[in-house]
Amino acid sequence: MTAQILDRILTSYRIGDPAGVYPIYDSTGSKLWPGRWNSATTPLIYSSEHYSTAMLEKLVHGNGHIPVNQHFIEIQIPPGVTYEVFSPAHHPGWDAEDCLVSKAYGTAWQTSQTSLIMIVPSLVARMEMNILINDSHPEAHRITHGLHQPIWWDKRLFGGAATAPPATRTGKKTAKKP
């Protein structure tokens, strides 16, 4: 694993419940319920490079239910911190359901402390990236995040009826006033 120095600001997004037991910007959840890239002894903060990817990641773990009281935070990763980019082509099986390859790689990365962040592909949206943050890394204090803001889930994502303007729903157009 070779660390590089970030030459720009990166923004990532994370979703959680601000009234939950743990703050949104916290790795405790990954210690209690390890993810694809970590074990219980190597906690990470999982975030996504795009707001929409963060939503997809939350939905894929939501079992088809609208997540209650979800908010997002925007995370700012400053230039000058260390990062690595995971190469899927060099690690066949990283996307396997058993997570053995990705978990071994992520655990070794977190333990090595070679970089603050690792950029990895999103399993649910392969063209998008997730950003793993090692909050036990010496540079972790350089990352900042904004205040949490509510997420408004579209009920159609959960099989609910779509909401449309009256003219579109009935197929009739309303007359314009002169």
Secondary structure, DSSP 8 states (H G I E B T S, - for coil): ---EE--S-EEEEEEE-TTSSS-SS-SHHHHHS--TT--TTS--EEEESSHHHHHHHHHHTTTTS--TT-EEEEEEE-TT-EEEE--GGGSTTTT-TT-HHHHHHHHHHHHHT--SEEEEE-SSSTTSEEEEE-TTSTTGGG-EE---EE----GGGGT------HHHHHS-------
